[in-house]
Amino acid sequence: MILPGMEPVEVLPHAQRDLPTVERKFQRAKELLVRRHLKGDRKAVLVEIHPYKAPSHNNWLVVLRCCKAGIQVFHYCWCRGTDRRMRAIYVRPDGNTAFHYSKHVFDQYSFRFSPDVTAEERLKQFFLENHLWAAHTVDLMADEIEDIISVNQGWLFGVRDEEENLIHLTTFVDQGKFFEDQHKLEERLEFERLLAGMGEGKRNLIRKLRQASEAEQQKVA
């Protein structure tokens, strides 16, 4: 069980141990969402978020996203620190890099988007809006590797812990506060987020079309 006062690297293995149980729990919900999508507008994108308390007593929010390309699932384990403030960790079944969302991330999000709701409702709003993401590494050769995680409503800034396969996300900045050069980078990251919501075949096709278009533009230039 995750306890107040645990560091992110201590929280991560608890969440990873829960993950198979969480996946089994939502198998039926996935099937129902796919069925609803097939019966409705197949061009639509359906998104749901579900709270769940695992047998370990750890708290989870699970986002289900269904579109023509198939279904995607995003798993977030959340907890409170000794200060009663909320944190969360995003873990993936493939074992790829996890994200830890600090209390400051949700503080900044609250100031901009949801100052008048409960902390738990804010968490739901945040992950419902910002589950698709694209990553940009600032400098791989730096002593401290910084990552930018682009989401629908802005950027999350973090520091990578390569040994623990974890990115510590420390703050959130909404798009209204971007500088000019950041808007240019966001255009590329927004494209990557768009691809993240597609199936593999369509993703590859769009990448090839974009590469061909860029090559043609370079010839003209």
C-alpha positions in Angstrom: 0.0 0.0 0.0 1.2 3.5 -0.9 1.7 5.6 2.3 2.0 9.4 2.8 5.6 10.4 2.8 6.8 7.9 0.2 9.1 9.2 -2.5 8.2 8.8 -6.2 10.7 6.0 -6.6 9.0 4.1 -3.7 5.5 4.7 -5.1 6.4 3.4 -8.5 6.8 -0.3 -7.7 3.6 -0.3 -5.7 1.7 1.0 -8.7 3.4 -1.5 -11.0 2.4 -4.4 -8.8 -1.2 -3.1 -8.9 -1.3 -2.8 -12.7 -2.3 -6.4 -13.7 -5.2 -6.3 -11.3 -6.3 -2.9 -12.6 -6.1 -4.1 -16.2 -8.2 -7.2 -15.4 -10.8 -5.0 -13.6 -11.4 -2.8 -16.7 -11.5 -5.5 -19.3 -15.3 -5.5 -19.2 -15.5 -1.7 -19.3 -13.2 -1.7 -22.4 -15.5 -4.2 -24.2 -18.6 -2.1 -23.4 -17.0 1.1 -24.7 -15.9 -0.7 -27.9 -19.4 -2.0 -28.4 -20.9 1.5 -27.9 -18.5 2.9 -30.4 -19.4 0.3 -33.0 -23.1 1.0 -32.5 -22.7 4.7 -32.8 -20.7 7.1 -35.0 -17.5 5.2 -35.9 -15.7 8.4 -36.7 -16.3 9.6 -33.1 -13.8 9.5 -30.3 -15.2 8.3 -27.0 -13.4 9.0 -23.8 -14.3 7.8 -20.2 -12.5 8.1 -16.9 -13.2 5.7 -14.1 -12.1 5.8 -10.4 -11.0 2.5 -8.8 -9.6 1.4 -5.4 -7.4 -1.6 -5.8 -7.3 -4.5 -3.3 -4.1 -2.9 -2.1 -6.2 0.2 -1.1 -4.3 2.3 -3.7 -6.4 4.8 -5.6 -6.5 4.8 -9.4 -8.0 6.8 -12.3 -8.3 4.9 -15.6 -8.9 6.7 -18.9 -10.4 4.6 -21.7 -10.2 6.1 -25.2 -11.9 4.5 -28.1 -11.8 5.5 -31.8 -11.8 3.9 -35.2 -8.2 2.8 -34.7 -9.1 0.9 -31.5 -9.0 1.4 -27.8 -6.3 2.9 -25.6 -6.0 2.8 -21.8 -4.1 5.2 -19.5 -3.5 4.2 -15.9 -2.9 6.7 -13.2 -2.3 5.9 -9.5 -2.8 8.8 -7.2 -2.1 9.4 -3.5 -1.8 12.2 -0.9 1.4 13.2 0.8 1.9 14.0 4.4 0.7 17.5 3.5 -2.6 16.0 2.2 -1.8 17.3 -1.3 -2.3 15.1 -4.3 0.3 13.5 -6.5 -0.1 10.9 -9.2 2.0 8.4 -11.2 1.3 7.2 -14.8 2.4 3.6 -15.4 2.4 1.6 -18.6 1.9 -2.1 -19.1 4.9 -2.2 -21.5 7.2 -1.1 -18.7 8.3 2.1 -20.5 9.1 5.3 -18.7 6.6 6.3 -15.9 5.7 9.9 -15.1 5.3 11.2 -11.6 3.1 14.3 -11.3 4.1 16.5 -8.4 1.7 18.5 -6.2 3.0 21.6 -8.0 1.7 20.4 -11.3 -1.9 20.3 -10.0 -1.4 23.6 -8.2 -0.5 25.3 -11.5 -3.4 23.5 -13.3 -5.8 24.7 -10.6 -4.8 28.3 -11.0 -5.5 28.2 -14.7 -8.3 25.8 -15.2 -10.1 24.5 -12.1 -9.8 26.7 -9.0 -13.4 25.9 -7.8 -13.5 22.1 -7.7 -12.3 19.5 -5.3 -8.8 18.0 -5.6 -10.2 14.7 -6.8 -12.4 16.3 -9.4 -9.5 18.4 -10.6 -7.4 15.2 -11.0 -10.2 13.7 -13.2 -10.5 16.9 -15.3 -6.7 17.0 -15.8 -6.3 13.4 -17.0 -9.5 13.5 -19.0 -8.1 16.5 -21.0 -4.4 15.6 -21.0 -4.0 11.8 -21.4 -2.5 12.0 -24.9 1.1 13.3 -24.8 4.3 13.8 -26.8 7.8 14.1 -25.3 10.7 16.3 -26.1 14.1 15.9 -24.5 15.9 19.2 -24.1 19.5 18.0 -24.1 20.5 14.3 -23.8 24.1 15.2 -23.0 23.3 17.4 -20.0 24.2 16.2 -16.5 20.5 16.6 -15.6 18.2 15.5 -18.5 15.1 17.7 -18.8 12.0 16.5 -20.6 9.0 18.5 -21.9 5.8 16.5 -22.0 3.3 18.2 -24.4 -0.4 17.6 -23.5 -3.6 19.1 -24.8 -3.7 22.1 -22.5 0.0 22.9 -22.2 3.4 21.6 -21.2 4.7 19.6 -18.3 8.3 20.1 -17.4 10.3 17.3 -15.8 13.6 15.8 -14.9 14.5 12.2 -15.9 15.7 9.6 -13.6 17.2 7.1 -16.0 18.1 4.6 -13.3 14.5 4.3 -12.1 13.0 4.8 -15.6 10.9 7.7 -14.2 10.3 11.3 -15.2 9.6 13.6 -12.3 7.2 16.2 -13.6 7.6 19.4 -11.5 5.3 22.0 -13.1 2.6 22.7 -15.7 2.5 25.7 -18.0 -0.6 26.4 -20.1 -0.3 27.3 -23.8 -1.3 30.9 -23.1 2.1 31.5 -21.4 4.3 30.0 -24.3 7.0 32.1 -25.8 7.3 32.4 -29.7 10.0 29.6 -30.0 7.9 27.4 -27.7 4.9 27.7 -30.0 7.0 26.5 -32.9 8.1 23.4 -30.9 4.5 22.8 -29.8 3.4 22.6 -33.5 5.6 19.6 -33.9 4.6 18.0 -30.6 0.9 18.6 -31.3 1.4 16.6 -34.5 3.0 13.8 -32.5 0.1 13.8 -30.1 -2.3 13.5 -33.0 -0.4 10.5 -34.2 -0.5 9.0 -30.7 -4.3 8.7 -31.0 -4.2 6.8 -34.3 -3.6 3.2 -35.3 -0.1 2.1 -36.4 -1.0 1.8 -40.1 -2.5 5.3 -40.3 0.3 6.7 -38.2 3.0 5.4 -40.6 1.1 6.6 -43.6 0.7 10.2 -42.3 4.4 10.2 -41.3 5.4 9.2 -44.9 3.1 11.8 -46.4 4.5 14.5 -44.1 8.1 13.5 -44.9 7.4 13.6 -48.6 5.8 17.0 -48.3 8.8 18.4 -46.3 11.2 16.9 -48.9 9.3 18.6 -51.7 9.4 21.9 -49.9 13.1 21.7 -49.4 13.6 21.1 -53.1 11.5 24.3 -53.9 13.5 26.3 -51.4 
